[in-house]
Amino acid sequence: MGTLEKADCRATENNPLCGDRISVEMKLHRNRIKEIAFHVRGCILAKASAAHLAFLAAGLDLEALGQLRNIFGRALKSKDKTFPFPENHDIFNPVRSRKSRHSCVLLPYDAAIQALRSM
């Protein structure tokens, strides 16, 4: 959590349903995430997801991050409880039954994708 000095890209995303707001800054190396920092004004789920993504993000490019976000989103929305979460994301399984909270855990991914697209 925090900010990065001399970030290569940044973005802010809002969740109009609950008021969460996430700002992300990244340093890149060859279009891949080298460092990432978040500033989160939101619920504990948004904060947990941002911290989780910060732990996993190093080395991801726009395509890989987009694929991870899509699989994560599909797992959250799946009515089939056996639909697998991406590796290391099963900690968010309890959120699966809380449809109104899906956008909270996906918001850090959306902010990071927006930042990478701004390059």
N, CA, C and O of each residue as an XYZ file, in Angstrom:
476
protein
N       0.848     -1.169      0.000
C       0.000      0.000      0.000
C       0.897      1.236      0.000
O       1.981      1.228      0.583
N       0.440      2.281     -0.650
C       1.228      3.507     -0.693
C       1.400      4.011     -2.107
O       0.537      3.820     -2.964
N       2.530      4.662     -2.337
C       2.813      5.226     -3.650
C       4.221      4.819     -4.077
O       5.032      4.371     -3.266
N       4.488      4.987     -5.375
C       5.803      4.705     -5.922
C       6.397      5.987     -6.465
O       5.707      6.770     -7.117
N       7.665      6.203     -6.200
C       8.352      7.336     -6.779
C       8.669      7.018     -8.241
O       9.167      5.936     -8.552
N       8.382      7.953     -9.123
C       8.641      7.804    -10.560
C       7.926      6.598    -11.165
O       8.541      5.793    -11.864
N       6.640      6.477    -10.897
C       5.849      5.394    -11.480
C       5.740      5.577    -12.985
O       5.689      6.702    -13.481
N       5.705      4.470    -13.705
C       5.563      4.496    -15.159
C       4.112      4.648    -15.597
O       3.835      5.202    -16.661
N       3.202      4.165    -14.789
C       1.783      4.303    -15.122
C       0.958      4.294    -13.844
O       1.385      3.807    -12.797
N      -0.230      4.846    -13.970
C      -1.139      4.918    -12.813
C      -2.568      5.019    -13.305
O      -2.825      5.411    -14.444
N      -3.490      4.661    -12.432
C      -4.919      4.767    -12.744
C      -5.705      4.739    -11.438
O      -5.217      4.280    -10.405
N      -6.915      5.234    -11.513
C      -7.849      5.196    -10.386
C      -9.165      4.651    -10.889
O      -9.661      5.062    -11.938
N      -9.727      3.727    -10.140
C     -11.030      3.154    -10.466
C     -11.941      3.307     -9.254
O     -11.503      3.237     -8.105
N     -13.216      3.516     -9.545
C     -14.239      3.671     -8.509
C     -15.295      2.594     -8.661
O     -15.589      2.146     -9.769
N     -15.858      2.186     -7.545
C     -17.000      1.283     -7.544
C     -18.209      2.114     -7.130
O     -18.377      2.414     -5.948
N     -19.054      2.488     -8.094
C     -20.189      3.347     -7.768
C     -21.227      2.687     -6.860
O     -22.035      3.379     -6.242
N     -21.211      1.354     -6.776
C     -22.193      0.661     -5.939
C     -21.917      0.806     -4.456
O     -22.842      0.890     -3.649
N     -20.624      0.835     -4.094
C     -20.309      0.874     -2.667
C     -19.404      2.037     -2.274
O     -19.211      2.301     -1.087
N     -18.850      2.732     -3.264
C     -17.999      3.868     -2.965
C     -16.523      3.559     -2.842
O     -15.727      4.456     -2.562
N     -16.133      2.291     -3.048
C     -14.707      1.965     -3.015
C     -13.977      2.749     -4.102
O     -14.511      2.987     -5.186
N     -12.741      3.147     -3.785
C     -11.894      3.871     -4.750
C     -10.477      3.340     -4.597
O      -9.922      3.319     -3.498
N      -9.905      2.914     -5.705
C      -8.564      2.345     -5.689
C      -7.697      3.068     -6.706
O      -8.052      3.190     -7.878
N      -6.548      3.546     -6.230
C      -5.538      4.132     -7.109
C      -4.355      3.185     -7.120
O      -3.967      2.639     -6.088
N      -3.784      2.998     -8.305
C      -2.654      2.100     -8.462
C      -1.540      2.832     -9.203
O      -1.792      3.637    -10.101
N      -0.319      2.539     -8.811
C       0.861      3.044     -9.505
C       1.769      1.849     -9.754
O       1.865      0.941     -8.928
N       2.444      1.863    -10.926
C       3.310      0.746    -11.266
C       4.607      1.217    -11.894
O       4.654      2.221    -12.605
N       5.640      0.474    -11.614
C       6.895      0.586    -12.344
C       6.970     -0.658    -13.215
O       6.656     -1.763    -12.771
N       7.386     -0.467    -14.454
C       7.418     -1.555    -15.414
C       8.835     -1.828    -15.890
O       9.707     -0.961    -15.844
N       9.035     -3.024    -16.336
C      10.266     -3.408    -17.028
C       9.849     -4.264    -18.214
O       9.302     -5.355    -18.048
N      10.115     -3.752    -19.421
C       9.722     -4.446    -20.652
C       8.236     -4.781    -20.665
O       7.845     -5.902    -20.993
N       7.416     -3.806    -20.308
C       5.950     -3.905    -20.295
C       5.405     -4.914    -19.300
O       4.249     -5.325    -19.404
N       6.206     -5.309    -18.358
C       5.758     -6.208    -17.289
C       5.865     -5.476    -15.958
O       6.739     -4.631    -15.764
N       4.971     -5.813    -15.058
C       4.945     -5.164    -13.750
C       6.203     -5.534    -12.971
O       6.505     -6.708    -12.752
N       6.917     -4.506    -12.566
C       8.109     -4.688    -11.730
C       7.760     -4.412    -10.273
O       8.119     -5.176     -9.377
N       7.048     -3.296    -10.052
C       6.588     -2.914     -8.710
C       5.180     -2.366     -8.842
O       4.818     -1.789     -9.867
N       4.394     -2.551     -7.801
C       3.016     -2.058     -7.814
C       2.665     -1.557     -6.412
O       3.065     -2.146     -5.407
N       1.923     -0.477     -6.367
C       1.467      0.070     -5.092
C       0.023      0.531     -5.242
O      -0.373      1.044     -6.288
N      -0.741      0.342     -4.200
C      -2.141      0.720     -4.198
C      -2.425      1.701     -3.072
O      -1.792      1.663     -2.017
N      -3.379      2.573     -3.314
C      -3.993      3.372     -2.262
C      -5.472      3.018     -2.323
O      -6.125      3.236     -3.344
N      -5.996      2.477     -1.241
C      -7.370      1.985     -1.225
C      -8.195      2.773     -0.221
O      -7.842      2.880      0.953
N      -9.290      3.318     -0.704
C     -10.320      3.876      0.173
C     -11.532      2.988     -0.053
O     -12.297      3.183     -0.997
N     -11.692      2.019      0.823
C     -12.781      1.086      0.607
C     -12.855      0.025      1.680
O     -12.235      0.123      2.739
N     -13.627     -0.981      1.370
C     -13.910     -2.051      2.323
C     -12.713     -2.988      2.485
O     -11.739     -2.920      1.735
N     -12.813     -3.840      3.460
C     -11.734     -4.778      3.749
C     -11.513     -5.743      2.593
O     -10.388     -6.199      2.389
N     -12.546     -6.067      1.836
C     -12.377     -6.964      0.691
C     -11.552     -6.306     -0.412
O     -10.698     -6.952     -1.019
N     -11.800     -5.042     -0.668
C     -11.017     -4.320     -1.674
C      -9.561     -4.221     -1.214
O      -8.643     -4.392     -2.016
N      -9.352     -3.949      0.061
C      -7.997     -3.859      0.597
C      -7.283     -5.204      0.528
O      -6.112     -5.272      0.156
N      -7.986     -6.267      0.886
C      -7.389     -7.602      0.842
C      -7.047     -7.999     -0.589
O      -5.987     -8.572     -0.841
N      -7.925     -7.699     -1.508
C      -7.678     -8.043     -2.906
C      -6.502     -7.244     -3.465
O      -5.691     -7.788     -4.214
N      -6.401     -5.972     -3.114
C      -5.271     -5.153     -3.567
C      -3.959     -5.697     -3.005
O      -2.969     -5.787     -3.731
N      -3.940     -6.055     -1.739
C      -2.738     -6.611     -1.133
C      -2.374     -7.946     -1.785
O      -1.202     -8.233     -2.028
N      -3.382     -8.743     -2.058
C      -3.169    -10.043     -2.697
C      -2.597     -9.856     -4.104
O      -1.646    -10.538     -4.486
N      -3.170     -8.940     -4.862
C      -2.679     -8.680     -6.211
C      -1.252     -8.128     -6.171
O      -0.430     -8.489     -7.013
N      -0.951     -7.267     -5.216
C       0.401     -6.722     -5.099
C       1.416     -7.842     -4.876
O       2.541     -7.777     -5.370
N       1.019     -8.848     -4.145
C       1.882     -9.997     -3.883
C       2.131    -10.816     -5.153
O       3.213    -11.375     -5.332
N       1.122    -10.885     -6.036
C       1.184    -11.747     -7.224
C       1.619    -11.045     -8.501
O       1.955    -11.721     -9.474
N       1.627     -9.734     -8.537
C       1.691     -8.980     -9.794
C       3.038     -8.963    -10.498
O       3.079     -8.809    -11.718
N       4.120     -9.112     -9.788
C       5.442     -8.987    -10.409
C       5.584     -9.947    -11.581
O       5.366    -11.151    -11.451
N       5.954     -9.389    -12.723
C       6.172    -10.184    -13.921
C       4.986    -10.275    -14.854
O       5.131    -10.729    -15.989
N       3.807     -9.853    -14.402
C       2.621     -9.921    -15.262
C       2.623     -8.778    -16.268
O       3.035     -7.661    -15.953
N       2.160     -9.067    -17.480
C       1.931     -8.029    -18.478
C       0.416     -7.844    -18.621
O      -0.364     -8.504    -17.935
N       0.012     -6.944    -19.516
C      -1.413     -6.643    -19.676
C      -2.214     -7.889    -20.023
O      -3.281     -8.116    -19.452
N      -1.722     -8.686    -20.935
C      -2.468     -9.884    -21.348
C      -2.623    -10.873    -20.196
O      -3.720    -11.377    -19.958
N      -1.548    -11.150    -19.488
C      -1.600    -12.104    -18.377
C      -2.503    -11.603    -17.251
O      -3.269    -12.371    -16.670
N      -2.404    -10.312    -16.953
C      -3.251     -9.733    -15.901
C      -4.714     -9.782    -16.319
O      -5.583    -10.088    -15.502
N      -4.991     -9.485    -17.577
C      -6.368     -9.545    -18.074
C      -6.937    -10.950    -18.003
O      -8.095    -11.133    -17.625
N      -6.138    -11.939    -18.361
C      -6.591    -13.330    -18.283
C      -6.851    -13.735    -16.836
O      -7.850    -14.391    -16.539
N      -5.948    -13.341    -15.936
C      -6.127    -13.648    -14.520
C      -7.404    -13.023    -13.997
O      -8.159    -13.674    -13.275
N      -7.661    -11.769    -14.349
C      -8.872    -11.077    -13.904
C     -10.124    -11.765    -14.439
O     -11.111    -11.912    -13.719
N     -10.082    -12.188    -15.706
C     -11.253    -12.839    -16.293
C     -11.551    -14.188    -15.644
O     -12.709    -14.509    -15.377
N     -10.521    -14.966    -15.394
C     -10.729    -16.267    -14.744
C     -11.222    -16.068    -13.308
O     -12.109    -16.786    -12.846
N     -10.649    -15.100    -12.614
C     -11.068    -14.793    -11.248
C     -12.529    -14.350    -11.237
O     -13.311    -14.811    -10.406
N     -12.897    -13.467    -12.146
C     -14.279    -13.010    -12.234
C     -15.241    -14.146    -12.546
O     -16.322    -14.222    -11.962
N     -14.856    -15.027    -13.459
C     -15.712    -16.170    -13.799
C     -15.875    -17.099    -12.606
O     -16.966    -17.616    -12.364
N     -14.802    -17.313    -11.863
C     -14.881    -18.174    -10.680
C     -15.813    -17.576     -9.635
O     -16.610    -18.293     -9.029
N     -15.718    -16.276     -9.423
C     -16.602    -15.622     -8.450
C     -18.071    -15.751     -8.850
O     -18.932    -16.010     -8.009
N     -18.345    -15.570    -10.132
C     -19.723    -15.545    -10.624
C     -20.301    -16.924    -10.892
O     -21.506    -17.060    -11.101
N     -19.465    -17.937    -10.889
C     -19.912    -19.278    -11.220
C     -20.905    -19.814    -10.191
O     -20.674    -19.753     -8.984
N     -21.988    -20.328    -10.693
C     -22.962    -20.991     -9.819
C     -22.490    -22.410     -9.502
O     -22.963    -23.038     -8.555
N     -21.552    -22.902    -10.307
C     -20.965    -24.215    -10.096
C     -19.839    -24.077     -9.071
O     -18.776    -23.540     -9.382
N     -20.066    -24.549     -7.883
C     -19.097    -24.386     -6.790
C     -17.773    -25.087     -7.072
O     -16.781    -24.840     -6.387
N     -17.754    -25.953     -8.068
C     -16.510    -26.649     -8.387
C     -15.682    -25.891     -9.414
O     -14.559    -26.304     -9.702
N     -16.194    -24.789     -9.983
C     -15.413    -24.013    -10.934
C     -14.196    -23.479    -10.189
O     -14.344    -22.798     -9.174
N     -12.998    -23.779    -10.679
C     -11.797    -23.449     -9.898
C     -11.433    -21.962     -9.930
O     -11.595    -21.278    -10.941
N     -10.946    -21.503     -8.809
C     -10.358    -20.181     -8.730
C      -8.953    -20.264     -9.321
O      -8.353    -21.339     -9.335
N      -8.423    -19.145     -9.807
C      -7.027    -19.171    -10.244
C      -6.133    -19.557     -9.068
O      -6.516    -19.417     -7.906
N      -4.953    -20.036     -9.386
C      -4.014    -20.427     -8.344
C      -3.826    -19.281     -7.344
O      -3.663    -18.126     -7.738
N      -3.850    -19.602     -6.079
C      -3.667    -18.662     -4.962
C      -4.845    -17.717     -4.743
O      -4.717    -16.768     -3.970
N      -5.976    -17.936     -5.386
C      -7.132    -17.057     -5.223
C      -8.281    -17.702     -4.444
O      -9.307    -17.061     -4.218
N      -8.122    -18.948     -4.038
C      -9.223    -19.625     -3.366
C      -9.562    -19.017     -2.006
O     -10.597    -19.344     -1.427
N      -8.712    -18.145     -1.496
C      -9.044    -17.460     -0.239
C     -10.278    -16.578     -0.392
O     -10.909    -16.204      0.597
N     -10.622    -16.245     -1.650
C     -11.806    -15.422     -1.898
C     -13.056    -16.267     -2.150
O     -14.090    -15.726     -2.542
N     -12.982    -17.566     -1.934
C     -14.136    -18.436     -2.140
C     -15.369    -17.998     -1.346
O     -16.472    -18.068     -1.888
N     -15.243    -17.550     -0.094
C     -16.433    -17.113      0.641
C     -17.171    -15.942     -0.017
O     -18.356    -15.736      0.245
N     -16.486    -15.179     -0.861
C     -17.117    -14.033     -1.530
C     -18.017    -14.495     -2.667
O     -18.896    -13.755     -3.108
N     -17.802    -15.707     -3.139
C     -18.583    -16.252     -4.262
C     -20.089    -16.106     -4.020
O     -20.833    -15.771     -4.942
N     -20.533    -16.349     -2.818
C     -21.968    -16.294     -2.515
C     -22.473    -14.876     -2.257
O     -23.669    -14.682     -2.041
N     -21.591    -13.890     -2.275
C     -21.949    -12.484     -2.029
C     -21.786    -11.684     -3.314
O     -20.804    -10.959     -3.475
N     -22.731    -11.812     -4.215
C     -22.644    -11.192     -5.537
C     -22.352     -9.692     -5.457
O     -21.613     -9.162     -6.286
N     -22.916     -9.020     -4.486
C     -22.716     -7.574     -4.360
C     -21.273     -7.218     -4.011
O     -20.896     -6.050     -4.114
N     -20.459     -8.184     -3.604
C     -19.077     -7.926     -3.211
C     -18.065     -8.317     -4.285
O     -16.871     -8.060     -4.134
N     -18.533     -8.934     -5.364
C     -17.622     -9.339     -6.436
C     -16.852     -8.143     -6.979
O     -15.644     -8.225     -7.206
N     -17.553     -7.034     -7.185
C     -16.883     -5.849     -7.741
C     -15.820     -5.304     -6.787
O     -14.858     -4.679     -7.233
N     -15.978     -5.529     -5.500
C     -14.986     -5.072     -4.520
C     -13.660     -5.795     -4.709
O     -12.601     -5.168     -4.674
N     -13.707     -7.105     -4.908
C     -12.466     -7.856     -5.034
C     -11.874     -7.758     -6.440
O     -10.687     -8.025     -6.626
N     -12.670     -7.384     -7.416
C     -12.162     -7.232     -8.780
C     -11.637     -5.824     -9.058
O     -10.906     -5.625    -10.028
N     -11.993     -4.857     -8.237
C     -11.608     -3.470     -8.477
C     -10.087     -3.254     -8.573
O      -9.659     -2.500     -9.447
N      -9.255     -3.866     -7.732
C      -7.812     -3.677     -7.895
C      -7.304     -4.186     -9.254
O      -6.409     -3.588     -9.850
N      -7.871     -5.273     -9.726
C      -7.491     -5.817    -11.032
C      -7.885     -4.842    -12.135
O      -7.113     -4.600    -13.063
N      -9.078     -4.290    -12.030
C      -9.539     -3.340    -13.039
C      -8.667     -2.081    -13.055
O      -8.360     -1.548    -14.122
N      -8.275     -1.616    -11.887
C      -7.411     -0.435    -11.812
C      -6.038     -0.724    -12.424
O      -5.497      0.103    -13.159
N      -5.478     -1.895    -12.122
C      -4.176     -2.252    -12.666
C      -4.230     -2.416    -14.179
O      -3.303     -2.010    -14.880
N      -5.297     -3.000    -14.684
C      -5.457     -3.160    -16.127
C      -5.570     -1.794    -16.790
O      -4.967     -1.559    -17.837
N      -6.330     -0.904    -16.193
C      -6.480      0.458    -16.736
C      -5.131      1.165    -16.768
O      -4.821      1.861    -17.735
N      -4.333      0.996    -15.728
C      -3.013      1.632    -15.700
C      -2.125      1.098    -16.825
O      -1.452      1.874    -17.503
N      -2.121     -0.201    -17.022
C      -1.302     -0.792    -18.084
C      -1.793     -0.349    -19.459
O      -0.984     -0.141    -20.363
N      -3.086     -0.206    -19.626
C      -3.631      0.259    -20.910
C      -3.267      1.702    -21.206
O      -3.268      2.120    -22.364
N      -2.957      2.464    -20.171
C      -2.639      3.881    -20.378
C      -1.243      4.088    -20.961
O      -0.881      5.209    -21.319
N      -0.481      3.043    -21.054
C       0.893      3.138    -21.575
C       0.900      3.380    -23.073
O       1.967      3.486    -23.676
